[in-house]
Amino acid sequence: MKLLVIDNMLSGLGDGAIFDYVRTFMGDGDEVVVRTSDGTTDVRAFLHDAEEFDLVVASGGDGTIASIAYLLADTGIPLLPFPAGTANLLSLNLEAPTEVHALVKMTRAFKTLDFDLGEIEFPGGRHQGFTLMAGAGYDAKIMEAAEQGKRLFGPMAYFTSAVANPTPQFAEFELTIDGSTMHSSGVGVLVINFSKVQFDISVVHENKPRDGKFDIVVLQTKDAFGLIPALFAAILDRSGDFPNRAGAFQVFRGSEVTVVSDPPLPIQHDGEAVGLQTPFRARLLPEAARYVVSDECIEMYA
């Protein structure tokens, strides 16, 4: 097999697990090309010959993997997300292993499945891809505040950030979903492709990243404490009880959404605070990303 490995050296703990993967993978006749970046080199420069490889291995956090998936969108080039970030939520949602030998075995099996991909357009017309979810408001504030602590605390940095921001900005929202405009209010808006977040909690009842639609969630409370009932409801989803989140969440579905808020709120996508504020537009790209996946993933989604 011929692999192109793209490694973001600044992701996660920087423990070099991707090189253990390469060493374990290599066998007779194999070729692995490793291209690394510390943020100075744009990953676009690494993908100019991606079609010459059997697959691309993206080593980094969810933001890094989303950037590479977006650059490979609709090419049919398989992508293996290598979980080298802080939360690694895409791997969680894909039911992928995290241990190196298991990832090598999955690579050799070379089973693929196509998934929806999100595209977000920021003020000024700049575009970026996202695999999991994008949003504005409270979630973006958490991502921004957690940035400094991710390397030290790992996933707990997000929890610490949430506790430190109990009274987020309340705003009025104008949502235009597939051409229809509606109004709501709350502390944030989430545009969801994959629905699982930290600690295996699902924001909405169903995880449908192959159905051509986003779940668009308005966090309707006036403060963070109002989200606690919805958090417990999400935890209970794992037991099959599926309690109602009404009162905290307002959920819509659509393939394209424009979010306007008063006042403007910070934006995030796939855990990356982008330093910009609303408005933004999100568009779904149906089954545009082809991932190398596990048998468990195929059983869950195919």
NUBA-901364 format. One record per atom (N, C-alpha, C): residue number from 1; atom name; x, y, z. Coordinates in steps of 0.001 Angstrom, whole numbers. Layout:
BEGIN
NUM CA X Y Z
...
***
This chain:
BEGIN
1 N 834 -1191 0
1 CA 0 0 0
1 C 874 1247 0
2 N 293 2325 -488
2 CA 1003 3597 -584
2 C 201 4638 188
3 N 774 5143 1290
3 CA 78 6057 2188
3 C 715 7441 2169
4 N -130 8451 2198
4 CA 304 9831 2414
4 C -140 10233 3812
5 N 824 10497 4689
5 CA 533 10885 6068
5 C 776 12383 6218
6 N -245 13096 6701
6 CA -117 14523 6982
6 C -255 14709 8490
7 N 779 15246 9101
7 CA 845 15331 10558
7 C 907 16777 11019
8 N -79 17161 11852
8 CA -43 18459 12521
8 C 691 18273 13844
9 N 1935 18758 13904
9 CA 2775 18521 15081
9 C 2273 19242 16326
10 N 1390 20235 16165
10 CA 913 21011 17304
10 C -366 20459 17917
11 N -922 19406 17318
11 CA -2198 18876 17807
11 C -2011 18084 19093
12 N -3013 18162 19964
12 CA -3076 17325 21148
12 C -1841 17403 22022
13 N -1373 16228 22459
13 CA -245 16151 23386
13 C 1095 16100 22664
14 N 1065 15981 21349
14 CA 2309 15928 20593
14 C 3171 14738 20968
15 N 2545 13560 21182
15 CA 3282 12390 21672
15 C 3915 11551 20565
16 N 3717 11944 19301
16 CA 4369 11221 18211
16 C 3781 9865 17905
17 N 2541 9605 18326
17 CA 1926 8292 18088
17 C 1823 7972 16601
18 N 1737 8984 15757
18 CA 1624 8740 14324
18 C 2865 8013 13796
19 N 4028 8256 14396
19 CA 5246 7582 13941
19 C 5286 6130 14418
20 N 4652 5829 15553
20 CA 4464 4437 15967
20 C 3562 3724 14973
21 N 2527 4428 14512
21 CA 1615 3865 13510
21 C 2368 3549 12222
22 N 3177 4496 11741
22 CA 3926 4286 10496
22 C 4878 3102 10639
23 N 5608 3031 11742
23 CA 6566 1946 11962
23 C 5852 594 12030
24 N 4687 560 12681
24 CA 3936 -683 12792
24 C 3331 -1090 11460
25 N 2933 -110 10676
25 CA 2285 -391 9396
25 C 3252 -954 8356
26 N 4468 -441 8309
26 CA 5377 -707 7203
26 C 5693 -2195 7049
27 N 5527 -2671 5815
27 CA 5872 -4043 5471
27 C 6490 -4064 4087
28 N 6743 -5249 3603
28 CA 7394 -5399 2308
28 C 6567 -4745 1198
29 N 7205 -3874 433
29 CA 6553 -3246 -710
29 C 5752 -2005 -384
30 N 5597 -1684 916
30 CA 4813 -504 1296
30 C 5624 771 1114
31 N 4896 1852 883
31 CA 5518 3175 796
31 C 4689 4153 1615
32 N 5358 4885 2511
32 CA 4688 5893 3321
32 C 5434 7207 3183
33 N 4718 8239 2775
33 CA 5272 9589 2687
33 C 4672 10402 3824
34 N 5532 10983 4675
34 CA 5081 11775 5815
34 C 5390 13241 5554
35 N 4363 14090 5673
35 CA 4535 15525 5516
35 C 4018 16198 6787
36 N 4847 17001 7410
36 CA 4512 17575 8713
36 C 4417 19092 8643
37 N 3599 19639 9549
37 CA 3434 21083 9626
37 C 3289 21506 11075
38 N 3889 22640 11406
38 CA 3674 23241 12724
38 C 2746 24442 12617
39 N 2007 24502 11496
39 CA 1101 25609 11245
39 C 1648 26609 10260
40 N 2949 26526 9999
40 CA 3564 27458 9057
40 C 3192 27109 7620
41 N 3262 25825 7294
41 CA 2945 25356 5941
41 C 1467 25012 5846
42 N 795 25563 4848
42 CA -608 25260 4596
42 C -718 23820 4098
43 N -1651 23043 4685
43 CA -1784 21640 4290
43 C -2203 21480 2828
44 N -2716 22530 2207
44 CA -3033 22446 776
44 C -1808 22035 -34
45 N -642 22520 403
45 CA 591 22204 -313
45 C 944 20727 -229
46 N 378 20020 771
46 CA 691 18607 963
46 C -181 17678 122
47 N -1241 18201 -466
47 CA -2238 17341 -1114
47 C -2202 17413 -2639
48 N -1198 18041 -3199
48 CA -1171 18250 -4647
48 C -1113 16943 -5429
49 N -589 15869 -4801
49 CA -475 14579 -5480
49 C -1235 13483 -4731
50 N -2250 13866 -3960
50 CA -2962 12904 -3111
50 C -3566 11753 -3895
51 N -3961 12011 -5145
51 CA -4585 10960 -5955
51 C -3616 9833 -6320
52 N -2322 10039 -6084
52 CA -1323 9017 -6389
52 C -1165 8002 -5255
53 N -1871 8216 -4136
53 CA -1771 7345 -2974
53 C -3063 6542 -2804
54 N -2945 5405 -2101
54 CA -4139 4598 -1808
54 C -5060 5319 -843
55 N -4466 6017 124
55 CA -5270 6796 1061
55 C -4412 7859 1707
56 N -5097 8833 2312
56 CA -4447 9896 3075
56 C -4730 9651 4549
57 N -3690 9720 5370
57 CA -3835 9619 6822
57 C -3670 11028 7392
58 N -4716 11534 8035
58 CA -4682 12877 8625
58 C -4467 12742 10125
59 N -3296 13132 10603
59 CA -2949 13026 12013
59 C -3067 14398 12668
60 N -4010 14508 13608
60 CA -4219 15781 14290
60 C -5528 15770 15028
61 N -5961 16956 15408
61 CA -7248 17097 16070
61 C -8377 17150 15066
62 N -9594 17323 15572
62 CA -10770 17340 14689
62 C -10710 18480 13683
63 N -10138 19623 14086
63 CA -10022 20749 13162
63 C -9086 20449 12004
64 N -7944 19826 12307
64 CA -6994 19446 11269
64 C -7622 18458 10292
65 N -8278 17435 10831
65 CA -8885 16403 9989
65 C -9990 17002 9127
66 N -10778 17924 9697
66 CA -11847 18561 8924
66 C -11278 19361 7762
67 N -10173 20063 7991
67 CA -9551 20851 6921
67 C -9124 19955 5767
68 N -8523 18817 6090
68 CA -8055 17895 5055
68 C -9240 17224 4362
69 N -10265 16833 5134
69 CA -11455 16231 4531
69 C -12124 17184 3549
70 N -12140 18469 3896
70 CA -12762 19471 3023
70 C -11966 19640 1733
71 N -10642 19608 1829
71 CA -9800 19733 638
71 C -9931 18510 -271
72 N -10288 17361 316
72 CA -10456 16127 -459
72 C -11924 15866 -821
73 N -12817 16783 -496
73 CA -14255 16566 -691
73 C -14582 16199 -2137
74 N -15395 15161 -2278
74 CA -15912 14709 -3577
74 C -14822 14207 -4530
75 N -13622 13940 -4022
75 CA -12572 13375 -4875
75 C -12597 11856 -4879
76 N -13236 11255 -3856
76 CA -13222 9802 -3724
76 C -11937 9271 -3114
77 N -11023 10150 -2723
77 CA -9766 9712 -2091
77 C -10051 9354 -637
78 N -9769 8114 -218
78 CA -10074 7716 1160
78 C -9196 8452 2170
79 N -9798 8775 3308
79 CA -9119 9489 4388
79 C -9230 8672 5673
80 N -8089 8441 6321
80 CA -8086 7808 7635
80 C -7831 8877 8685
81 N -8829 9202 9526
81 CA -8593 10164 10618
81 C -7760 9495 11716
82 N -6554 10011 11963
82 CA -5714 9472 13030
82 C -5891 10348 14261
83 N -6395 9787 15372
83 CA -6780 10595 16537
83 C -5581 11081 17336
84 N -5061 12257 16972
84 CA -3900 12816 17653
84 C -4218 14153 18308
85 N -5499 14469 18467
85 CA -5900 15738 19048
85 C -6277 15621 20507
86 N -7048 16590 20986
86 CA -7451 16620 22387
86 C -8684 15759 22643
87 N -9737 15981 21858
87 CA -10992 15265 22087
87 C -11195 14115 21110
88 N -10737 14261 19862
88 CA -10856 13203 18842
88 C -12308 12726 18691
89 N -13213 13684 18536
89 CA -14632 13355 18483
89 C -15031 12676 17185
90 N -14341 12960 16078
90 CA -14680 12282 14845
90 C -14421 10783 14979
91 N -13289 10405 15557
91 CA -12998 8986 15779
91 C -14046 8351 16678
92 N -14481 9084 17706
92 CA -15538 8588 18587
92 C -16813 8324 17802
93 N -17215 9274 16970
93 CA -18440 9119 16195
93 C -18327 8025 15145
94 N -17122 7794 14633
94 CA -16922 6773 13608
94 C -16681 5385 14190
95 N -16767 5255 15524
95 CA -16523 3962 16174
95 C -15145 3421 15809
96 N -14160 4308 15721
96 CA -12812 3919 15312
96 C -11954 3587 16533
97 N -11017 2657 16390
97 CA -10097 2377 17498
97 C -9113 3530 17667
98 N -8470 3585 18811
98 CA -7454 4608 19065
98 C -6071 3993 19241
99 N -6005 2676 19428
99 CA -4728 1992 19630
99 C -4054 1766 18282
100 N -2749 1940 18232
100 CA -1999 1939 16980
100 C -2164 641 16196
101 N -2021 -504 16844
101 CA -2106 -1778 16125
101 C -3504 -1984 15529
102 N -4529 -1570 16270
102 CA -5897 -1690 15766
102 C -6115 -774 14569
103 N -5507 407 14592
103 CA -5621 1329 13462
103 C -4904 777 12231
104 N -3768 141 12444
104 CA -3053 -500 11328
104 C -3901 -1616 10725
105 N -4493 -2426 11577
105 CA -5362 -3516 11099
105 C -6528 -2957 10295
106 N -7113 -1853 10765
106 CA -8227 -1220 10050
106 C -7761 -675 8704
107 N -6544 -136 8669
107 CA -5994 371 7413
107 C -5845 -761 6408
108 N -5305 -1883 6842
108 CA -5109 -3026 5952
108 C -6437 -3578 5436
109 N -7443 -3571 6287
109 CA -8772 -4049 5853
109 C -9349 -3138 4785
110 N -9057 -1847 4877
110 CA -9361 -848 3846
110 C -10847 -821 3454
111 N -11704 -752 4469
111 CA -13140 -609 4233
111 C -13502 872 4329
112 N -14296 1352 3397
112 CA -14611 2781 3355
112 C -16117 3015 3379
113 N -16493 4205 3826
113 CA -17886 4629 3851
113 C -17910 6140 3639
114 N -18887 6618 2877
114 CA -18997 8045 2570
114 C -19930 8734 3563
115 N -19506 9918 4028
115 CA -20272 10680 5019
115 C -20470 12115 4546
116 N -21536 12735 5072
116 CA -21786 14153 4794
116 C -20669 15000 5402
117 N -20484 16158 4803
117 CA -19472 17103 5258
117 C -20111 18484 5297
118 N -19750 19281 6280
118 CA -20269 20637 6373
118 C -19310 21639 5771
119 N -19869 22707 5230
119 CA -19081 23830 4737
119 C -19605 25089 5405
120 N -18705 25854 6021
120 CA -19107 27084 6696
120 C -18503 28270 5966
121 N -19340 29298 5756
121 CA -18889 30533 5110
121 C -18910 31650 6146
122 N -17751 32272 6356
122 CA -17607 33326 7344
122 C -17851 34697 6709
123 N -18012 35730 7529
123 CA -18068 37091 6990
123 C -16828 37374 6141
124 N -17042 37959 4983
124 CA -15937 38207 4065
124 C -15807 37155 2985
125 N -16612 36076 3078
125 CA -16650 35083 2015
125 C -15678 33933 2149
126 N -14892 33862 3250
126 CA -13956 32753 3412
126 C -14710 31486 3803
127 N -14302 30339 3201
127 CA -14960 29068 3449
127 C -14037 28113 4207
128 N -14635 27210 4960
128 CA -13897 26166 5664
128 C -14828 24965 5827
129 N -14255 23768 5909
129 CA -15073 22576 6104
129 C -15160 22198 7567
130 N -16235 21470 7916
130 CA -16328 20884 9254
130 C -16972 19512 9151
131 N -16514 18601 9983
131 CA -17027 17231 9961
131 C -18100 17015 11012
132 N -17949 17638 12186
132 CA -18806 17376 13337
132 C -19925 18398 13473
133 N -19554 19603 13871
133 CA -20553 20649 14074
133 C -19889 22019 14079
134 N -20680 23011 13765
134 CA -20262 24403 13843
134 C -21278 25132 14711
135 N -20909 26308 15183
135 CA -21858 27013 16028
135 C -21404 28411 16367
136 N -22285 29094 17084
136 CA -22010 30456 17531
136 C -22579 30631 18922
137 N -21873 31410 19741
137 CA -22376 31704 21081
137 C -21638 30931 22145
138 N -22402 30271 23014
138 CA -21833 29642 24208
138 C -20785 28594 23871
139 N -21056 27732 22880
139 CA -20094 26678 22539
139 C -18783 27273 22045
140 N -18878 28353 21235
140 CA -17669 28994 20730
140 C -16868 29632 21865
141 N -17571 30198 22835
141 CA -16894 30798 23989
141 C -16140 29729 24777
142 N -16755 28541 24916
142 CA -16094 27444 25617
142 C -14835 27015 24874
143 N -14932 26876 23548
143 CA -13777 26456 22747
143 C -12644 27474 22865
144 N -13009 28748 22838
144 CA -12007 29810 22919
144 C -11296 29793 24266
145 N -12067 29650 25342
145 CA -11489 29669 26684
145 C -10689 28404 26972
146 N -11032 27283 26312
146 CA -10339 26013 26560
146 C -9013 25912 25822
147 N -8776 26796 24868
147 CA -7615 26676 23980
147 C -6302 26571 24753
148 N -6141 27397 25784
148 CA -4882 27421 26524
148 C -4664 26168 27367
149 N -5771 25513 27760
149 CA -5631 24387 28679
149 C -5685 23018 28043
150 N -5870 22933 26717
150 CA -6057 21627 26077
150 C -4832 20726 26216
151 N -3649 21287 26046
151 CA -2445 20457 26125
151 C -2210 19952 27548
152 N -2579 20740 28551
152 CA -2355 20359 29940
152 C -3460 19456 30479
153 N -4729 19813 30185
153 CA -5858 19109 30798
153 C -6571 18132 29863
154 N -6264 18164 28565
154 CA -6954 17291 27627
154 C -8427 17655 27526
155 N -9317 16653 27341
155 CA -10746 16937 27191
155 C -11369 17680 28372
156 N -10773 17528 29570
156 CA -11316 18222 30736
156 C -11199 19733 30611
157 N -10369 20216 29685
157 CA -10248 21663 29478
157 C -11574 22262 29054
158 N -12377 21506 28293
158 CA -13679 22001 27854
158 C -14639 22102 29032
159 N -14612 21101 29916
159 CA -15474 21128 31096
159 C -15097 22293 32002
160 N -13789 22484 32215
160 CA -13321 23588 33048
160 C -13748 24923 32466
161 N -13660 25038 31148
161 CA -14062 26277 30480
161 C -15553 26527 30645
162 N -16362 25477 30548
162 CA -17817 25631 30697
162 C -18175 26111 32102
163 N -17519 25536 33106
163 CA -17773 25930 34491
163 C -17375 27385 34728
164 N -16333 27819 34043
164 CA -15827 29184 34223
164 C -16650 30223 33467
165 N -17602 29772 32636
165 CA -18440 30695 31857
165 C -19919 30376 32074
166 N -20439 30585 33304
166 CA -21808 30184 33612
166 C -22887 31121 33077
167 N -22514 32341 32710
167 CA -23518 33319 32245
167 C -23158 33843 30864
168 N -23337 33026 29825
168 CA -22991 33463 28467
168 C -23934 34537 27951
169 N -23524 35192 26876
169 CA -24308 36255 26252
169 C -25633 35710 25708
170 N -26732 36330 26073
170 CA -28047 35975 25529
170 C -28270 36801 24260
171 N -28863 36205 23234
171 CA -28996 36890 21946
171 C -30299 36518 21263
172 N -30698 37365 20337
172 CA -31817 37085 19441
172 C -31244 36533 18131
173 N -31890 35469 17605
173 CA -31384 34810 16403
173 C -32384 34906 15256
174 N -31851 35108 14064
174 CA -32618 34966 12828
174 C -31984 33823 12047
175 N -32745 32757 11842
175 CA -32266 31571 11133
175 C -33001 31456 9804
176 N -32247 31353 8735
176 CA -32833 31078 7427
176 C -32414 29670 7035
177 N -33376 28735 7084
177 CA -33105 27317 6864
177 C -33781 26877 5581
178 N -33002 26484 4593
178 CA -33517 26050 3286
178 C -34524 27049 2719
179 N -34211 28339 2894
179 CA -35031 29404 2322
179 C -36116 29943 3214
180 N -36413 29294 4340
180 CA -37455 29769 5264
180 C -36807 30437 6474
181 N -37319 31620 6840
181 CA -36733 32396 7932
181 C -37575 32271 9194
182 N -36912 32089 10327
182 CA -37595 31999 11620
182 C -36747 32710 12663
183 N -37378 33037 13789
183 CA -36690 33774 14843
183 C -36723 32986 16149
184 N -35646 33112 16913
184 CA -35551 32448 18206
184 C -34595 33251 19076
185 N -34326 32746 20271
185 CA -33407 33433 21174
185 C -32762 32410 22088
186 N -31610 32775 22631
186 CA -30904 31873 23527
186 C -29449 32252 23643
187 N -28623 31284 24067
187 CA -27204 31553 24296
187 C -26325 30964 23203
188 N -26920 30286 22234
188 CA -26083 29737 21169
188 C -26881 28961 20143
189 N -26230 28704 19004
189 CA -26791 27894 17926
189 C -25747 26864 17513
190 N -26165 25605 17352
190 CA -25295 24541 16870
190 C -25828 24007 15548
191 N -24929 23815 14587
191 CA -25263 23185 13308
191 C -24539 21846 13308
192 N -25308 20750 13394
192 CA -24750 19438 13745
192 C -24788 18476 12565
193 N -23639 17854 12295
193 CA -23552 16740 11346
193 C -23442 15432 12132
194 N -22317 15207 12828
194 CA -22209 14130 13821
194 C -22616 14702 15174
195 N -23376 13928 15958
195 CA -23983 14518 17156
195 C -23295 14198 18473
196 N -22349 13242 18505
196 CA -21717 12887 19778
196 C -20607 13865 20137
197 N -20579 14246 21426
197 CA -19540 15126 21943
197 C -18794 14398 23057
198 N -18044 15138 23876
198 CA -17247 14521 24923
198 C -18096 13619 25814
199 N -17427 12579 26347
199 CA -18029 11630 27281
199 C -19173 10843 26633
200 N -19118 10709 25298
200 CA -20070 9887 24549
200 C -21512 10387 24701
201 N -21678 11691 24884
201 CA -22998 12307 25001
201 C -23453 12774 23623
202 N -24699 12482 23275
202 CA -25246 12888 21980
202 C -26146 14106 22162
203 N -25856 15170 21406
203 CA -26602 16422 21561
203 C -28061 16239 21166
204 N -28312 15505 20069
204 CA -29671 15185 19648
204 C -29854 13674 19698
205 N -31108 13231 19612
205 CA -31396 11815 19826
205 C -30719 10905 18817
206 N -30680 11312 17558
206 CA -30175 10431 16515
206 C -28911 11008 15886
207 N -28003 10123 15523
207 CA -26744 10497 14894
207 C -26842 10095 13422
208 N -27129 11062 12543
208 CA -27404 10756 11142
208 C -26496 11571 10209
209 N -25220 11216 10139
209 CA -24289 12001 9321
209 C -24242 11573 7850
210 N -25268 10827 7396
210 CA -25291 10394 5994
210 C -26662 10654 5353
211 N -27478 11504 5980
211 CA -28853 11672 5502
211 C -29078 12969 4740
212 N -28011 13761 4513
212 CA -28153 14980 3730
212 C -28770 16150 4471
213 N -28859 16069 5811
213 CA -29458 17145 6598
213 C -28618 17432 7847
214 N -28604 18701 8241
214 CA -28077 19089 9546
214 C -29201 19025 10582
215 N -28831 18794 11843
215 CA -29684 19168 12974
215 C -29224 20549 13424
216 N -30155 21483 13499
216 CA -29828 22866 13874
216 C -30481 23134 15230
217 N -29655 23341 16249
217 CA -30133 23405 17628
217 C -29911 24809 18191
218 N -30981 25401 18713
218 CA -30881 26668 19442
218 C -30868 26342 20934
219 N -29829 26814 21639
219 CA -29750 26649 23089
219 C -30555 27791 23709
220 N -31776 27490 24141
220 CA -32750 28535 24439
220 C -32691 29117 25841
221 N -31816 28609 26683
221 CA -31785 29105 28059
221 C -31154 30496 28132
222 N -31291 31130 29277
222 CA -30673 32444 29502
222 C -29307 32323 30164
223 N -28988 31137 30729
223 CA -27669 30933 31328
223 C -27294 29460 31201
224 N -26066 29139 31566
224 CA -25558 27776 31408
224 C -26304 26781 32290
225 N -26812 27233 33439
225 CA -27488 26317 34363
225 C -28775 25761 33747
226 N -29385 26530 32840
226 CA -30600 26058 32180
226 C -30370 24902 31240
227 N -29089 24631 30905
227 CA -28774 23511 30022
227 C -28624 22195 30780
228 N -28606 22256 32098
228 CA -28384 21044 32888
228 C -29461 19982 32636
229 N -30766 20331 32599
229 CA -31761 19284 32287
229 C -31524 18632 30926
230 N -31123 19429 29924
230 CA -30848 18863 28609
230 C -29623 17956 28652
231 N -28631 18307 29480
231 CA -27445 17470 29626
231 C -27818 16111 30217
232 N -28642 16111 31262
232 CA -29088 14841 31838
232 C -29912 14039 30836
233 N -30724 14727 30040
233 CA -31508 14041 29012
233 C -30587 13377 27995
234 N -29500 14064 27625
234 CA -28558 13495 26667
234 C -27859 12269 27248
235 N -27538 12310 28535
235 CA -26922 11154 29185
235 C -27874 9973 29197
236 N -29157 10237 29459
236 CA -30149 9169 29496
236 C -30400 8559 28117
237 N -30094 9290 27055
237 CA -30239 8727 25710
237 C -29492 7409 25573
238 N -28366 7293 26261
238 CA -27545 6088 26133
238 C -28236 4867 26729
239 N -29204 5114 27616
239 CA -29955 4001 28195
239 C -31187 3657 27378
240 N -31430 4431 26317
240 CA -32572 4161 25453
240 C -33847 4840 25888
241 N -33784 5737 26893
241 CA -34990 6400 27388
241 C -35424 7572 26504
242 N -34473 8257 25841
242 CA -34742 9363 24929
242 C -35703 10407 25500
243 N -35372 10995 26641
243 CA -36249 12029 27219
243 C -36262 13294 26364
244 N -37322 14072 26538
244 CA -37495 15299 25757
244 C -36550 16387 26251
245 N -35984 17166 25304
245 CA -35108 18269 25663
245 C -35844 19609 25583
246 N -37149 19582 25421
246 CA -37931 20815 25271
246 C -37692 21740 26461
247 N -37636 23033 26161
247 CA -37384 24019 27196
247 C -35945 24477 27207
248 N -35046 23621 26756
248 CA -33633 23987 26664
248 C -33171 24009 25216
249 N -33666 23072 24411
249 CA -33273 22979 23012
249 C -34463 23207 22092
250 N -34229 23927 21007
250 CA -35187 24021 19913
250 C -34461 23464 18689
251 N -35033 22435 18050
251 CA -34317 21704 17012
251 C -35025 21855 15662
252 N -34239 22185 14654
252 CA -34709 22255 13267
252 C -33828 21332 12424
253 N -34258 21073 11184
253 CA -33454 20279 10265
253 C -33408 20955 8910
254 N -32256 20859 8246
254 CA -32122 21469 6933
254 C -30736 21225 6376
255 N -30567 21497 5092
255 CA -29277 21281 4436
255 C -28479 22577 4267
256 N -29115 23724 4537
256 CA -28403 24998 4455
256 C -29023 25965 5458
257 N -28169 26684 6192
257 CA -28681 27604 7209
257 C -27785 28837 7284
258 N -28425 29994 7406
258 CA -27726 31247 7685
258 C -28115 31691 9086
259 N -27115 32009 9908
259 CA -27337 32392 11303
259 C -26933 33850 11491
260 N -27894 34667 11908
260 CA -27654 36068 12240
260 C -28037 36254 13706
261 N -27231 36984 14467
261 CA -27544 37179 15880
261 C -27399 38645 16270
262 N -28165 39027 17281
262 CA -28084 40363 17857
262 C -27987 40206 19371
263 N -26825 40493 19960
263 CA -25591 41006 19354
263 C -24818 39914 18614
264 N -23807 40303 17827
264 CA -22961 39301 17171
264 C -22282 38400 18202
265 N -22128 37107 17846
265 CA -21537 36132 18758
265 C -20333 35454 18099
266 N -19369 34952 18899
266 CA -18204 34265 18332
266 C -18601 32943 17669
267 N -17805 32544 16681
267 CA -18075 31348 15877
267 C -17006 30295 16153
268 N -17411 29007 16126
268 CA -16469 27895 16185
268 C -16898 26826 15191
269 N -15941 26005 14780
269 CA -16289 24796 14026
269 C -15316 23689 14407
270 N -15857 22522 14696
270 CA -15075 21343 15097
270 C -14070 21661 16198
271 N -14532 22448 17178
271 CA -13704 22727 18342
271 C -12680 23814 18157
272 N -12679 24483 17000
272 CA -11705 25539 16731
272 C -12392 26903 16801
273 N -11943 27747 17718
273 CA -12430 29126 17770
273 C -11739 29908 16661
274 N -12518 30557 15803
274 CA -11941 31165 14596
274 C -11686 32665 14738
275 N -12085 33261 15862
275 CA -11833 34687 16061
275 C -12748 35589 15255
276 N -13852 35041 14749
276 CA -14821 35816 13971
276 C -16177 35749 14649
277 N -17086 36625 14230
277 CA -18417 36672 14821
277 C -19489 36515 13740
278 N -20699 36191 14203
278 CA -21831 36056 13292
278 C -22041 37351 12513
279 N -22644 37197 11316
279 CA -23363 36045 10771
279 C -22431 35012 10135
280 N -22973 33779 9941
280 CA -22296 32775 9150
280 C -23334 31939 8404
281 N -22871 31253 7377
281 CA -23740 30360 6603
281 C -23116 28971 6585
282 N -23924 27936 6780
282 CA -23449 26557 6715
282 C -24225 25809 5638
283 N -23496 25045 4846
283 CA -24099 24262 3761
283 C -23612 22823 3870
284 N -24519 21867 3651
284 CA -24154 20464 3739
284 C -23736 19929 2368
285 N -22624 19206 2350
285 CA -22118 18553 1141
285 C -22401 17057 1290
286 N -23403 16519 589
286 CA -23849 15134 828
286 C -22773 14101 490
287 N -22470 13245 1471
287 CA -21547 12118 1315
287 C -20277 12518 564
288 N -19725 13675 916
288 CA -18553 14222 221
288 C -17234 13710 775
289 N -17258 13132 1997
289 CA -16030 12654 2642
289 C -16027 11138 2671
290 N -14938 10527 2204
290 CA -14799 9063 2222
290 C -13773 8689 3273
291 N -14218 7996 4339
291 CA -13342 7618 5430
291 C -13044 6121 5403
292 N -11837 5763 5830
292 CA -11506 4367 6115
292 C -12057 4073 7507
293 N -12893 3031 7608
293 CA -13675 2833 8844
293 C -13588 1398 9334
294 N -14074 1213 10556
294 CA -14099 -99 11210
294 C -15376 -852 10846
295 N -15393 -2132 11166
295 CA -16595 -2941 10983
295 C -17741 -2396 11837
296 N -17414 -1916 13038
296 CA -18435 -1361 13920
296 C -19076 -126 13313
297 N -18290 680 12628
297 CA -18811 1872 11967
297 C -19773 1486 10839
298 N -19386 503 10048
298 CA -20242 53 8956
298 C -21553 -519 9498
299 N -21459 -1258 10578
299 CA -22660 -1828 11194
299 C -23596 -730 11691
300 N -23027 361 12225
300 CA -23833 1439 12781
300 C -24476 2300 11701
301 N -23736 2622 10629
301 CA -24193 3628 9684
301 C -24609 3111 8317
302 N -24110 1959 7893
302 CA -24377 1542 6516
302 C -25800 1035 6334
***
